[in-house]
């Protein structure tokens, strides 16, 4: 019973902590730029404001537009029950492996892209086409990167994989360093960060993910913004647990769980500061250069996979 409660607490923490992590990244980026920047809790204030407003829906929109925020948030929430976070056990790890996580992310992205064209807005259609194009290049990188860690663990179940790595199965090899670099490049892409995307602008020449949200307002926009923050913290947790599994609770009990929680928070804040530093160091690249960037990430992950087999 205690184990189930702690696994449920993992999900609640991810859902509640997700907007804070977004605030930490924005605050760090502002401080590095010499600005005061928004408050760390600003995303919560924005969500409260959106929740209090009525949604304005285009007359051209179908049921897809209305259902998308709930599908996106629900699919992302389901992923939180499939991944180990503080401990090496996930609440629903017995129902599926990493392939199911990829499918749930793909389901959310598919509905978001469909909603972008559903209202007939040219900006929404442009954002959807760009988002689908980038996802087509990014998803193989995500799969192969995780596969590098799955091979020595001989499983695609994330809980079993993290337990294997946290109990001494991880070795510092060339494949390990290439996998980390490819994963960081993937995090920049999947969380919509500079140099691939710019979450702070709505300019039609640069926006990608933001273009799919332009027609949303009120509670629907709140769900999409919260879902985006939730996806970001899920990817951070995966990166922390697969690349730096030290401190993950592998023993039952509240003590190891609390220690794992503290270490996980430190690791995720560290990843957030790293991404903010990356954003500060690079300018937004042109859209036609993004395939080259993702091709480099794909080759890195592929080299890591081949090296894992050979060494």
N, C-alpha and C positions, 0 to 999 in steps of 0.2 A: 504493500500500500504506500509506504514511504517513497519507494522508487517511482511509482506512478505520479505521486504528487510532485516530486522533484522534476520529472520529465515534463509535466504540465507547466511547472514554474518556468522552465526553459522557454517554452512558447510564449508565455505571458511577458517575460522579460524582453524577448526579441521584439514583440509587438509594441511594447511601451517604450523601449529604449531606441527604437529605429529613428524617430524624429530628432532625438538628442544628437545622434551621430551625424546627421545632416547638419545640425547647428554647429557642431565642433569643427567640421570641415570648412564651413563658410566663415566661422570666426577665425580659424587659423589662416585661411587664405587672406582675409582682410588684414590681419595683423602683419603678415609677411609683406603685404603691399603698403604698409604704413597707414592703414585706415582703422577706424574704430570698429566698423562692421556691425552687422546685426547681432542681437543677443543670441546666446546658444539655444535659448528656448523659443526663438522666433518661429520655428516651424509649427510648434504647438499653438502659438497665437494665430498663425495663418489658418491652421486646421479649425480652430474654434470659430474664426471669422467665416470660413467657408460653410461650416455646419449651420450657422445662423441665417444664411442667405438661401433664397429660393433658387431652384435650378431653372435656367432659361434654355428651352430646347427648340431647335429649328423645326419648322413644319415639315421639312423634307426628311427628317430623321425617322428611322424605323426602330423596331424593338432592339436591334443590335446596339444602337447608340445608348439606349437606356440600360441594357443588360451588361454592357462592357465593364463599367466600374465594379459591379458585384462579381463578375467572372474573374477580373484581374485580381481583385483583393482576395477572393476566395481561393483561387489557384495558388497565389503566393502564400496565403495562410496555411494551405495544405502542405506546402513545401517545408514550412517550419516544423511540422510534425514528423518529417521524414529525415531530417538532418540532425546529427549529434551536435550539441553546442557546448554546454558546460561539462557534461559527462559523455561517455562513449555510447550512451544509449539514447535513442530517439523514441518518442511515444509510439509512432506507427512504423518503425523500421522494418517490422516483419511483413508489411504489406507491399513493399516495393524497394527497388534499389536506385542507383543514381540515374538510370535511364528514365524512370518515372519522374524524377526531378526535372530533367531536361524537357520531357514532354509537357509538364505543367507550366514551365516557363514559356514554352512554345505556344501553348494554348492561350496564355495571357497576352502574349505579343500578337498572336493572330487576331484576337478580338479587338485589341487596341488599334491595329492597322485597319481592320474593317470599319471600325467606328470613325476613323479619320476620313474615309471617303464616303461614309454614309450620309453626311449632311450636304454633300456637294461642294464643300469649301475647297478652293484650290490650294490653300495653305495646308489644310488637313491632309489632302491627297499627296501633296509633296512630302510632308513629314512622314506619312505612312510608307511611301515608296522608298524613302531613304532609310527608314528604320528597318524595313524588311531586307533591304539590300545589305545593310551592315550585319544584321543578325545572321544572314546566310553565310557570312564569312566568319562570324565570331563563334557560332555554336560548335563547329568542328574543333576549334581551339579549346573550348571548355571541355568537350568530351575527351579529347586526346590528353589534355593536361591531367585530368583526374585519372585517366587510364594509366598514366605513368605510376601513380601511387597504388592503383588497383592490382597491377601485375605482381609485385612482391607479396601483397596481401592475399592474392588469388581469390578476390571477390569484388563485386560491384556494390555490395551492400555498404553504405557509408558508415554505419555503426561498427561493423566488423573491421572495416578499413581503418577507422580512427583508433580502435582498440589495438589493432596490430601495430600501428605506427607509434602510439603512445606508450606501449609496453616494450619498446626497444627494437621494433621492426624497422625503424627508419635509419638509413645510413646516409652519411654525407658523401654523395657521389657527384660526378659531373652532371648526370641526369637530374639530380635534385636541384642544382643551381639553375639549369636551363628551364626546369619546370617552374621555379619561382619567378623568373623573369617573364616567362610567357603568361603566367597567372596575373602578374602585376599589369602587363599590357592589356590583358582581358578585362581586369577590374576597371581600368580607365575607360574602356569601350562600353562595357555593360552598365556602368553607373553614369554614363553620359558626361564624362569629364573632359576638359581641355587636355590634349589637343584634338581629340576626336569630335567632341560635341561641346556645347557651352550651355549649361543649364540656367545661366543668368541672363540670357538674351532671347528675344522673340523676333530677331531679324530674319527675314525669309531666306537670306543667303546663307545663314549659318545654322539655323535651328534644325534639329532632327527629332529627338524625342518630344520636345516642347510643342512641335507642330501638331502632334496627334492630340494634344490636350486643349488646343485653343478654343474649341467649341464648347468645352465643359465649364460648368459653374456650380456653385452651391455644394450640396452634399456629395454630388457625383464627382466633382473636382477634388473634394477632400479625400474621398476613397482612393482616387488615382494617385494623389500626391503621397498619401500614407502608404499605399501599395508600392510605390516607387522607392520610398525610404526603406520599406520592409525587404524588398528585393536586394537593396544595397547592403543591408546588415547581414542578410543571409549569405551573400557572396563573401563578405568580410569574414564571417564565422567559418565558412568552408576554407577560405585561404588560411586563416589562423590555425584551424584544427588539422589541416592536411600538411601544411608546410612547417608549422611550428607547434606540434602537438604536445609540447612539454606543459605539464600542469593540468591536462585534461583528466577529470576524475574517472578513474577506472575501478575504484572500489566503492561499494555502497556506503551510504551514510551521509549525514549533513556536513561533517567536517571537510572531507575531500571535495564535496560539491561546492562549498563556500570558497575554498581555496581556488578551485577551478574557475569559479565565477570571477574572482578578483583578477586572476591572471588573464582570463579571456577579455575582460574589460580593458585591461592595460594593452593587450595585443591589438584590440580593435581600434582603440584610440590612436595607437601608434600607426596602424595602417591608414587611418583617416588623415593624420598629420603628413604621412608619406604622400598620399594622393594630393593633398593641398599643396605640398612642395612641388610635385610634378606639374600641377596646374600653373604654379608661379614661374616655373622654369621654361615653359614652352608657350608659343602662341597657337591659336586655333589653326589647324592645317586645312588646306583646301580639300573639298569633298573627294575629288578624284585621287588624292593622295592617301585616303583612308585604306583602300584595298592594299596598297603597298605596305602600310603599317600592319594590317592584319595578316598579310602574307608573311611578314617577318615573324609575327607571333606564332603563326601556324608552323613555320619551318622550325622555330625553336622548340615547340612542343613535339614536333615529329622527330627532331634530332634527339630530344630527351627520351622519347619512346624507344628509338633504335638503340641508343646508348644503354638504356635499361636492359634490353635484351642481350646486348653484346658483352657488357661488363658484369 
